[in-house]
Amino acid sequence: MSVGDTREEVFLMIEDAMSEWIQYHLDLGIIVPEPQEEQIKSYSGKFVVRVTPGIHKELAFLVKEHKVSLNHLVTESLSNKSGIIKSLKETIEQLALMSS
């Protein structure tokens, strides 16, 4: 257990504990993977999407019809599609395991 009097001491102790943990596992021959870039990168939650004027017009009509913002409509649509894709991928993986 580590205790620090200042924020800086706490962070130094955390870094030391992480280094010791990694070294211990390496000494045992356990592979410690490098951090993935995705784990390091932070996401702002913002990105620009260009669409055709026709799609923009359709979205504008949907926004008015459902009385929501364009941001809300697009976020919900992307979230739903992402969930469907994830579910299909999991199903395919399960079917592959069952057939092996």
C-alpha positions as CSV (number, residue, x, y, z in Angstrom):
1,M,0.0,0.0,0.0
2,S,1.2,3.5,-0.8
3,V,0.4,6.8,0.8
4,G,1.4,10.2,-0.4
5,D,1.2,13.6,1.3
6,T,0.9,15.5,-2.0
7,R,-0.7,14.9,-5.3
8,E,2.7,14.6,-6.9
9,E,3.8,12.0,-4.4
10,V,0.7,10.0,-5.1
11,F,1.3,10.0,-8.9
12,L,4.9,9.0,-8.4
13,M,3.8,6.1,-6.2
14,I,1.2,5.0,-8.8
15,E,3.9,5.1,-11.5
16,D,6.2,3.1,-9.3
17,A,3.5,0.5,-8.5
18,M,2.7,0.2,-12.2
19,S,6.4,-0.3,-13.1
20,E,6.8,-2.9,-10.3
21,W,3.7,-4.8,-11.5
22,I,4.9,-4.8,-15.1
23,Q,8.4,-6.0,-14.1
24,Y,7.0,-8.7,-11.8
25,H,4.9,-10.1,-14.6
26,L,7.8,-9.9,-17.1
27,D,10.1,-11.7,-14.7
28,L,7.5,-14.5,-14.5
29,G,7.4,-14.7,-18.3
30,I,3.9,-13.2,-18.6
31,I,3.4,-11.1,-21.6
32,V,2.4,-7.5,-20.8
33,P,0.9,-5.9,-23.9
34,E,1.8,-2.4,-24.9
35,P,-1.0,0.1,-24.4
36,Q,-3.2,0.4,-27.5
37,E,-3.4,3.8,-29.2
38,E,-7.2,3.6,-28.8
39,Q,-6.7,3.4,-25.0
40,I,-4.4,6.4,-25.1
41,K,-6.3,8.7,-27.4
42,S,-9.2,10.7,-26.0
43,Y,-12.3,11.4,-28.0
44,S,-13.9,14.8,-28.0
45,G,-17.3,13.5,-29.1
46,K,-17.3,15.8,-32.2
47,F,-16.7,15.1,-35.8
48,V,-17.8,16.5,-39.1
49,V,-19.9,14.5,-41.5
50,R,-20.6,15.7,-45.1
51,V,-23.9,14.5,-46.7
52,T,-25.6,15.2,-49.9
53,P,-28.1,18.1,-50.0
54,G,-30.9,15.5,-50.4
55,I,-30.0,13.6,-47.2
56,H,-29.7,17.0,-45.4
57,K,-33.2,17.9,-46.6
58,E,-34.6,14.5,-45.4
59,L,-33.0,14.9,-42.0
60,A,-34.3,18.4,-41.7
61,F,-37.9,17.1,-42.3
62,L,-37.4,14.3,-39.8
63,V,-36.1,16.8,-37.2
64,K,-39.3,18.9,-37.6
65,E,-41.5,15.9,-37.6
66,H,-40.0,14.4,-34.4
67,K,-39.4,17.8,-32.8
68,V,-35.7,17.0,-31.9
69,S,-32.4,18.6,-32.8
70,L,-30.4,17.4,-35.8
71,N,-27.6,16.4,-33.4
72,H,-30.1,14.2,-31.4
73,L,-31.5,12.6,-34.5
74,V,-28.1,11.8,-36.0
75,T,-26.7,10.6,-32.6
76,E,-29.6,8.2,-32.0
77,S,-29.4,6.9,-35.6
78,L,-25.7,6.2,-35.3
79,S,-26.1,4.6,-31.9
80,N,-28.9,2.3,-33.2
81,K,-26.8,1.3,-36.2
82,S,-23.7,0.7,-34.1
83,G,-25.7,-1.5,-31.8
84,I,-27.0,-3.6,-34.7
85,I,-23.6,-4.0,-36.2
86,K,-22.1,-5.0,-32.8
87,S,-25.0,-7.5,-32.2
88,L,-24.5,-9.1,-35.7
89,K,-20.7,-9.4,-35.1
90,E,-21.3,-11.2,-31.8
91,T,-23.8,-13.5,-33.5
92,I,-21.4,-14.3,-36.3
93,E,-18.6,-15.0,-33.7
94,Q,-20.9,-17.3,-31.7
95,L,-22.0,-19.2,-34.9
96,A,-18.3,-19.6,-35.8
97,L,-17.6,-21.1,-32.4
98,M,-20.5,-23.5,-32.6
99,S,-19.4,-24.7,-36.0
100,S,-15.8,-25.5,-34.9
